[in-house]
Each structure stands twice: as C-alpha cells, then as structure tokens.
Amino acid sequence: MDRDIYHRRYLVTQNEALHSPCVRMCTLDDNDICIGCGISLDEIKGWTSYSASTRAALLQLCRKRLAARPQLGLGDW
C-alpha cells in the first residue's frame, strides 16, 4: 500500500477516535451513564460543542468508568 494512503487512513482513524466513544450499545444505567461506552447523558448532549482537549479528557473518563464497572458473566443475565 502506498505510504501516503496508509498515513492518511491512519490519521482519519485516529481523528475519528475523538469524535465519539460510542460503540453502538446505547443503554443508560440508573446514573444516566451509557453501559456501552461510559459516557453520561449530559456529555452526550454536549459532545459536539466540546473542544478536542475536552473530548480527549472525556474519553479517558469514559475508559475509567468502564474499567470500574463490574463485568457481567453469562449467569448474570
């Protein structure tokens, strides 16, 4: 693959990561936090108005929320 094409695809992929943490598993828990990606309802509402640095900080927060969430086993359904 041409190096420039690869680099452009890589940059697009990296930039898309800042667009939204959404993994298309949208279900809110009792605290209005999405169980799929860890974003809150208020953060979803404001996402498009946030700066890149705010989005990056929220992505880290979402990862922390997901890591703190208990994992469901097959018997928990």
Secondary structure, DSSP 8 states (H G I E B T S, - for coil): --HHHHHHHHHHHHHHHTT----S---B-TTSBBTTT--BHHHHHHGGGS-HHHHHHHHHHHHHHHHHS----GGG-
